[in-house]
Amino acid sequence: MRRREQRNTQGRTGRAAMVLAAENRTIGSGENKKSGGEDKIGGVPIMRVAHSGGMDGSRLTLSRCFMRSPGEVVGVVELFGGYVEIKSGGGLELQLEIKSAVRWLNVDFPLQKYYPNCPWSLYGTGCGLNIENWKKDGIVVSAESASVVTVSVLSEEDGYYNEGGAEFITGDLAGLTAPIRRSWDSSGNTKLELLMPLAALPSYGDQVKIYPGCDKSPATCENKFNNYLRNRAAPFVPLKETIV
């Protein structure tokens, strides 16, 4: 797609014209035709194309065209090129903002960075663990407060469910998943301290599922989840705040 606007000027080089060319992979190529004084692209008014996203990702090139006579081109010099962003448009006016391709140099690099702890989200794609395989079924045994609940899940070592979650299946809290601050043994059951108080106290017998959390350290990944090969922690890389 090309839109040409020519201005003839007189000088030592003869006549010159300014040519505005826009290239967009989503719009068919060809000369832009005028019908009744209205610019169109592929038969669609240019304002409608802009509002429908037809210019998204467009590249605009500003060139200077030298001619011996009208229509007889002897050379073209590119002055500027960039990508189109629609700033505003309405009525008879369409404002475009053309940004140079060098703006892509502002992208953070490298894309993957190194941290003392693993950057993957637990049970996410990078982690690779299936959360359903780690959930334990139980019922509510007691609720000391809106933040402390005991469930009939066989107790693991203290802290096993820290940073995990408790998913209520039945009762007034059905559908709610509460993050766990810490966990410990309570006469063979598991007592949970929740990160945030519950909106209502759970009742005895309410079904619940709980699953463990992870502190993102290599040791936890290996010993608790047997998932060390997916761990991306770099504990020996100094923090950027470290001063030598």
DRENVEX-497347 format. One record per residue (C-alpha): residue in three letters; x, z, y; residue number from 1. Coordinates in nm, 3 decimals. Example, Ala and Ser with C-alpha at 12.3 -4.5 7.8 and 13.67 -1.06 7.14 Angstrom:
// residues 2
@type=ALA; x=1.230; z=0.780; y=-0.450; seq=1 $
@type=SER; x=1.367; z=0.714; y=-0.106; seq=2 $
//
This chain:
// residues 244
@type=MET; x=0.000; z=0.000; y=0.000; seq=1 $
@type=ARG; x=0.142; z=-0.099; y=0.337; seq=2 $
@type=ARG; x=0.006; z=-0.041; y=0.681; seq=3 $
@type=ARG; x=0.182; z=-0.235; y=0.951; seq=4 $
@type=GLU; x=0.179; z=-0.159; y=1.322; seq=5 $
@type=GLN; x=0.392; z=-0.394; y=1.525; seq=6 $
@type=ARG; x=0.516; z=-0.360; y=1.877; seq=7 $
@type=ASN; x=0.713; z=-0.653; y=2.020; seq=8 $
@type=THR; x=0.994; z=-0.560; y=2.253; seq=9 $
@type=GLN; x=1.237; z=-0.778; y=2.448; seq=10 $
@type=GLY; x=1.608; z=-0.712; y=2.447; seq=11 $
@type=ARG; x=1.945; z=-0.859; y=2.362; seq=12 $
@type=THR; x=1.845; z=-0.874; y=1.996; seq=13 $
@type=GLY; x=1.524; z=-1.063; y=2.078; seq=14 $
@type=ARG; x=1.188; z=-0.946; y=1.955; seq=15 $
@type=ALA; x=1.160; z=-0.630; y=1.745; seq=16 $
@type=ALA; x=0.870; z=-0.463; y=1.566; seq=17 $
@type=MET; x=0.807; z=-0.114; y=1.431; seq=18 $
@type=VAL; x=0.678; z=-0.128; y=1.070; seq=19 $
@type=LEU; x=0.509; z=0.176; y=0.912; seq=20 $
@type=ALA; x=0.503; z=0.156; y=0.531; seq=21 $
@type=ALA; x=0.335; z=0.412; y=0.302; seq=22 $
@type=GLU; x=0.400; z=0.405; y=-0.072; seq=23 $
@type=ASN; x=0.169; z=0.601; y=-0.305; seq=24 $
@type=ARG; x=0.174; z=0.580; y=-0.683; seq=25 $
@type=THR; x=-0.199; z=0.669; y=-0.701; seq=26 $
@type=ILE; x=-0.322; z=0.386; y=-0.478; seq=27 $
@type=GLY; x=-0.310; z=0.019; y=-0.567; seq=28 $
@type=SER; x=-0.056; z=-0.193; y=-0.384; seq=29 $
@type=GLY; x=-0.144; z=-0.473; y=-0.146; seq=30 $
@type=GLU; x=-0.187; z=-0.534; y=0.220; seq=31 $
@type=ASN; x=-0.424; z=-0.300; y=0.398; seq=32 $
@type=LYS; x=-0.715; z=-0.505; y=0.534; seq=33 $
@type=LYS; x=-0.921; z=-0.437; y=0.841; seq=34 $
@type=SER; x=-1.296; z=-0.483; y=0.837; seq=35 $
@type=GLY; x=-1.488; z=-0.435; y=1.155; seq=36 $
@type=GLY; x=-1.193; z=-0.252; y=1.310; seq=37 $
@type=GLU; x=-1.184; z=0.014; y=1.038; seq=38 $
@type=ASP; x=-0.868; z=0.062; y=0.829; seq=39 $
@type=LYS; x=-0.933; z=0.067; y=0.454; seq=40 $
@type=ILE; x=-0.734; z=0.126; y=0.138; seq=41 $
@type=GLY; x=-0.867; z=-0.056; y=-0.166; seq=42 $
@type=GLY; x=-1.193; z=-0.113; y=0.017; seq=43 $
@type=VAL; x=-1.235; z=0.260; y=0.097; seq=44 $
@type=PRO; x=-1.211; z=0.385; y=0.459; seq=45 $
@type=ILE; x=-0.875; z=0.553; y=0.512; seq=46 $
@type=MET; x=-1.037; z=0.877; y=0.635; seq=47 $
@type=ARG; x=-1.233; z=0.908; y=0.310; seq=48 $
@type=VAL; x=-0.917; z=0.839; y=0.108; seq=49 $
@type=ALA; x=-0.738; z=1.121; y=0.289; seq=50 $
@type=HIS; x=-1.022; z=1.371; y=0.236; seq=51 $
@type=SER; x=-1.048; z=1.287; y=-0.134; seq=52 $
@type=GLY; x=-0.678; z=1.350; y=-0.197; seq=53 $
@type=GLY; x=-0.578; z=0.987; y=-0.224; seq=54 $
@type=MET; x=-0.275; z=1.045; y=-0.001; seq=55 $
@type=ASP; x=-0.145; z=1.348; y=-0.190; seq=56 $
@type=GLY; x=0.214; z=1.284; y=-0.291; seq=57 $
@type=SER; x=0.241; z=0.973; y=-0.072; seq=58 $
@type=ARG; x=0.576; z=0.867; y=0.067; seq=59 $
@type=LEU; x=0.593; z=0.723; y=0.418; seq=60 $
@type=THR; x=0.883; z=0.513; y=0.545; seq=61 $
@type=LEU; x=0.941; z=0.427; y=0.911; seq=62 $
@type=SER; x=1.147; z=0.111; y=0.956; seq=63 $
@type=ARG; x=1.253; z=-0.118; y=1.238; seq=64 $
@type=CYS; x=1.196; z=-0.487; y=1.172; seq=65 $
@type=PHE; x=1.393; z=-0.758; y=1.360; seq=66 $
@type=MET; x=1.236; z=-1.103; y=1.405; seq=67 $
@type=ARG; x=1.347; z=-1.433; y=1.555; seq=68 $
@type=SER; x=0.983; z=-1.517; y=1.615; seq=69 $
@type=PRO; x=0.650; z=-1.358; y=1.514; seq=70 $
@type=GLY; x=0.640; z=-1.352; y=1.136; seq=71 $
@type=GLU; x=1.004; z=-1.463; y=1.088; seq=72 $
@type=VAL; x=1.191; z=-1.150; y=0.972; seq=73 $
@type=VAL; x=1.571; z=-1.145; y=0.988; seq=74 $
@type=GLY; x=1.631; z=-0.782; y=0.888; seq=75 $
@type=VAL; x=1.478; z=-0.439; y=0.836; seq=76 $
@type=VAL; x=1.647; z=-0.102; y=0.901; seq=77 $
@type=GLU; x=1.496; z=0.218; y=0.760; seq=78 $
@type=LEU; x=1.475; z=0.491; y=1.024; seq=79 $
@type=PHE; x=1.305; z=0.777; y=0.839; seq=80 $
@type=GLY; x=1.135; z=0.850; y=0.509; seq=81 $
@type=GLY; x=0.935; z=1.148; y=0.391; seq=82 $
@type=TYR; x=0.634; z=1.280; y=0.204; seq=83 $
@type=VAL; x=0.285; z=1.293; y=0.354; seq=84 $
@type=GLU; x=0.086; z=1.612; y=0.405; seq=85 $
@type=ILE; x=-0.259; z=1.598; y=0.561; seq=86 $
@type=LYS; x=-0.254; z=1.830; y=0.861; seq=87 $
@type=SER; x=-0.608; z=1.767; y=0.983; seq=88 $
@type=GLY; x=-0.863; z=1.491; y=0.989; seq=89 $
@type=GLY; x=-1.209; z=1.435; y=1.126; seq=90 $
@type=GLY; x=-1.403; z=1.193; y=1.338; seq=91 $
@type=LEU; x=-1.169; z=0.913; y=1.443; seq=92 $
@type=GLU; x=-0.842; z=1.104; y=1.419; seq=93 $
@type=LEU; x=-0.622; z=1.171; y=1.117; seq=94 $
@type=GLN; x=-0.312; z=1.386; y=1.166; seq=95 $
@type=LEU; x=-0.034; z=1.357; y=0.910; seq=96 $
@type=GLU; x=0.275; z=1.571; y=0.872; seq=97 $
@type=ILE; x=0.572; z=1.384; y=0.725; seq=98 $
@type=LYS; x=0.834; z=1.605; y=0.562; seq=99 $
@type=SER; x=1.177; z=1.483; y=0.461; seq=100 $
@type=ALA; x=1.272; z=1.485; y=0.093; seq=101 $
@type=VAL; x=1.549; z=1.735; y=0.171; seq=102 $
@type=ARG; x=1.280; z=2.007; y=0.170; seq=103 $
@type=TRP; x=1.307; z=2.003; y=-0.210; seq=104 $
@type=LEU; x=1.649; z=2.164; y=-0.163; seq=105 $
@type=ASN; x=1.462; z=2.484; y=-0.072; seq=106 $
@type=VAL; x=1.351; z=2.530; y=-0.435; seq=107 $
@type=ASP; x=1.502; z=2.839; y=-0.596; seq=108 $
@type=PHE; x=1.790; z=2.752; y=-0.826; seq=109 $
@type=PRO; x=1.862; z=2.816; y=-1.103; seq=110 $
@type=LEU; x=1.504; z=2.825; y=-1.234; seq=111 $
@type=GLN; x=1.592; z=3.088; y=-1.496; seq=112 $
@type=LYS; x=1.763; z=3.399; y=-1.367; seq=113 $
@type=TYR; x=1.929; z=3.691; y=-1.539; seq=114 $
@type=TYR; x=1.806; z=4.051; y=-1.515; seq=115 $
@type=PRO; x=1.905; z=4.380; y=-1.682; seq=116 $
@type=ASN; x=1.561; z=4.388; y=-1.851; seq=117 $
@type=CYS; x=1.379; z=4.110; y=-2.033; seq=118 $
@type=PRO; x=1.175; z=3.893; y=-1.791; seq=119 $
@type=TRP; x=0.912; z=3.790; y=-2.048; seq=120 $
@type=SER; x=0.562; z=3.937; y=-2.037; seq=121 $
@type=LEU; x=0.489; z=4.140; y=-2.348; seq=122 $
@type=TYR; x=0.271; z=3.939; y=-2.591; seq=123 $
@type=GLY; x=0.314; z=3.633; y=-2.368; seq=124 $
@type=THR; x=0.440; z=3.287; y=-2.461; seq=125 $
@type=GLY; x=0.806; z=3.371; y=-2.397; seq=126 $
@type=CYS; x=0.782; z=3.696; y=-2.591; seq=127 $
@type=GLY; x=0.610; z=3.530; y=-2.884; seq=128 $
@type=LEU; x=0.434; z=3.841; y=-3.022; seq=129 $
@type=ASN; x=0.063; z=3.822; y=-3.108; seq=130 $
@type=ILE; x=-0.116; z=4.119; y=-2.953; seq=131 $
@type=GLU; x=-0.381; z=4.119; y=-3.228; seq=132 $
@type=ASN; x=-0.114; z=4.205; y=-3.483; seq=133 $
@type=TRP; x=-0.022; z=4.520; y=-3.292; seq=134 $
@type=LYS; x=-0.365; z=4.665; y=-3.217; seq=135 $
@type=LYS; x=-0.471; z=4.979; y=-3.407; seq=136 $
@type=ASP; x=-0.840; z=5.064; y=-3.461; seq=137 $
@type=GLY; x=-0.974; z=5.413; y=-3.404; seq=138 $
@type=ILE; x=-1.246; z=5.621; y=-3.243; seq=139 $
@type=VAL; x=-1.249; z=5.863; y=-2.955; seq=140 $
@type=VAL; x=-1.201; z=6.218; y=-3.083; seq=141 $
@type=SER; x=-1.213; z=6.397; y=-2.750; seq=142 $
@type=ALA; x=-1.178; z=6.341; y=-2.376; seq=143 $
@type=GLU; x=-1.013; z=6.625; y=-2.189; seq=144 $
@type=SER; x=-1.056; z=6.442; y=-1.860; seq=145 $
@type=ALA; x=-1.103; z=6.093; y=-1.722; seq=146 $
@type=SER; x=-0.728; z=6.040; y=-1.769; seq=147 $
@type=VAL; x=-0.652; z=6.212; y=-2.101; seq=148 $
@type=VAL; x=-0.816; z=6.091; y=-2.424; seq=149 $
@type=THR; x=-0.746; z=6.164; y=-2.791; seq=150 $
@type=VAL; x=-0.807; z=5.886; y=-3.044; seq=151 $
@type=SER; x=-0.807; z=5.887; y=-3.423; seq=152 $
@type=VAL; x=-0.511; z=5.654; y=-3.459; seq=153 $
@type=LEU; x=-0.232; z=5.774; y=-3.686; seq=154 $
@type=SER; x=0.032; z=5.914; y=-3.459; seq=155 $
@type=GLU; x=0.361; z=5.733; y=-3.415; seq=156 $
@type=GLU; x=0.664; z=5.883; y=-3.247; seq=157 $
@type=ASP; x=0.602; z=6.028; y=-2.900; seq=158 $
@type=GLY; x=0.602; z=5.755; y=-2.641; seq=159 $
@type=TYR; x=0.525; z=5.474; y=-2.886; seq=160 $
@type=TYR; x=0.220; z=5.357; y=-2.688; seq=161 $
@type=ASN; x=0.377; z=5.409; y=-2.344; seq=162 $
@type=GLU; x=0.301; z=5.114; y=-2.111; seq=163 $
@type=GLY; x=0.055; z=4.977; y=-2.367; seq=164 $
@type=GLY; x=-0.322; z=4.962; y=-2.344; seq=165 $
@type=ALA; x=-0.646; z=5.113; y=-2.474; seq=166 $
@type=GLU; x=-0.935; z=4.870; y=-2.524; seq=167 $
@type=PHE; x=-1.281; z=5.030; y=-2.552; seq=168 $
@type=ILE; x=-1.511; z=4.842; y=-2.791; seq=169 $
@type=THR; x=-1.834; z=5.045; y=-2.778; seq=170 $
@type=GLY; x=-1.994; z=5.306; y=-2.552; seq=171 $
@type=ASP; x=-2.029; z=5.320; y=-2.175; seq=172 $
@type=LEU; x=-1.676; z=5.179; y=-2.131; seq=173 $
@type=ALA; x=-1.720; z=4.882; y=-2.366; seq=174 $
@type=GLY; x=-1.509; z=4.586; y=-2.251; seq=175 $
@type=LEU; x=-1.269; z=4.798; y=-2.045; seq=176 $
@type=THR; x=-0.895; z=4.793; y=-2.109; seq=177 $
@type=ALA; x=-0.704; z=5.084; y=-1.960; seq=178 $
@type=PRO; x=-0.322; z=5.089; y=-1.925; seq=179 $
@type=ILE; x=-0.149; z=5.382; y=-2.096; seq=180 $
@type=ARG; x=0.100; z=5.591; y=-1.901; seq=181 $
@type=ARG; x=0.230; z=5.791; y=-2.200; seq=182 $
@type=SER; x=0.133; z=5.895; y=-2.553; seq=183 $
@type=TRP; x=0.218; z=6.178; y=-2.794; seq=184 $
@type=ASP; x=0.114; z=6.333; y=-3.125; seq=185 $
@type=SER; x=-0.189; z=6.563; y=-3.133; seq=186 $
@type=SER; x=-0.245; z=6.713; y=-3.482; seq=187 $
@type=GLY; x=-0.203; z=6.374; y=-3.650; seq=188 $
@type=ASN; x=-0.406; z=6.189; y=-3.387; seq=189 $
@type=THR; x=-0.273; z=6.016; y=-3.079; seq=190 $
@type=LYS; x=-0.327; z=6.160; y=-2.734; seq=191 $
@type=LEU; x=-0.318; z=5.917; y=-2.442; seq=192 $
@type=GLU; x=-0.260; z=5.977; y=-2.074; seq=193 $
@type=LEU; x=-0.403; z=5.677; y=-1.891; seq=194 $
@type=LEU; x=-0.251; z=5.526; y=-1.582; seq=195 $
@type=MET; x=-0.579; z=5.535; y=-1.388; seq=196 $
@type=PRO; x=-0.881; z=5.767; y=-1.433; seq=197 $
@type=LEU; x=-1.173; z=5.615; y=-1.621; seq=198 $
@type=ALA; x=-1.501; z=5.545; y=-1.442; seq=199 $
@type=ALA; x=-1.683; z=5.756; y=-1.704; seq=200 $
@type=LEU; x=-1.587; z=5.989; y=-1.985; seq=201 $
@type=PRO; x=-1.587; z=5.825; y=-2.329; seq=202 $
@type=SER; x=-1.802; z=5.987; y=-2.597; seq=203 $
@type=TYR; x=-1.704; z=6.105; y=-2.941; seq=204 $
@type=GLY; x=-1.716; z=5.816; y=-3.185; seq=205 $
@type=ASP; x=-1.668; z=5.537; y=-2.932; seq=206 $
@type=GLN; x=-1.462; z=5.264; y=-3.097; seq=207 $
@type=VAL; x=-1.127; z=5.190; y=-2.937; seq=208 $
@type=LYS; x=-0.821; z=4.977; y=-3.003; seq=209 $
@type=ILE; x=-0.477; z=5.073; y=-2.874; seq=210 $
@type=TYR; x=-0.154; z=4.876; y=-2.869; seq=211 $
@type=PRO; x=0.206; z=4.966; y=-2.777; seq=212 $
@type=GLY; x=0.397; z=4.872; y=-2.465; seq=213 $
@type=CYS; x=0.757; z=4.773; y=-2.404; seq=214 $
@type=ASP; x=1.021; z=4.887; y=-2.154; seq=215 $
@type=LYS; x=1.188; z=4.542; y=-2.182; seq=216 $
@type=SER; x=1.520; z=4.681; y=-2.306; seq=217 $
@type=PRO; x=1.711; z=4.507; y=-2.592; seq=218 $
@type=ALA; x=1.700; z=4.826; y=-2.802; seq=219 $
@type=THR; x=1.319; z=4.852; y=-2.782; seq=220 $
@type=CYS; x=1.278; z=4.483; y=-2.855; seq=221 $
@type=GLU; x=1.493; z=4.511; y=-3.166; seq=222 $
@type=ASN; x=1.397; z=4.851; y=-3.307; seq=223 $
@type=LYS; x=1.029; z=4.866; y=-3.213; seq=224 $
@type=PHE; x=0.914; z=4.504; y=-3.234; seq=225 $
@type=ASN; x=1.188; z=4.336; y=-3.444; seq=226 $
@type=ASN; x=1.190; z=4.062; y=-3.182; seq=227 $
@type=TYR; x=1.548; z=4.073; y=-3.057; seq=228 $
@type=LEU; x=1.608; z=3.697; y=-3.085; seq=229 $
@type=ARG; x=1.351; z=3.636; y=-2.807; seq=230 $
@type=ASN; x=1.486; z=3.904; y=-2.577; seq=231 $
@type=ARG; x=1.636; z=3.764; y=-2.255; seq=232 $
@type=ALA; x=1.769; z=4.085; y=-2.106; seq=233 $
@type=ALA; x=2.120; z=4.077; y=-1.961; seq=234 $
@type=PRO; x=2.200; z=4.450; y=-1.925; seq=235 $
@type=PHE; x=2.566; z=4.395; y=-1.838; seq=236 $
@type=VAL; x=2.505; z=4.161; y=-1.544; seq=237 $
@type=PRO; x=2.540; z=4.369; y=-1.225; seq=238 $
@type=LEU; x=2.250; z=4.382; y=-0.982; seq=239 $
@type=LYS; x=2.285; z=4.178; y=-0.664; seq=240 $
@type=GLU; x=2.281; z=4.503; y=-0.466; seq=241 $
@type=THR; x=2.597; z=4.621; y=-0.645; seq=242 $
@type=ILE; x=2.895; z=4.649; y=-0.411; seq=243 $
@type=VAL; x=3.241; z=4.605; y=-0.560; seq=244 $
//
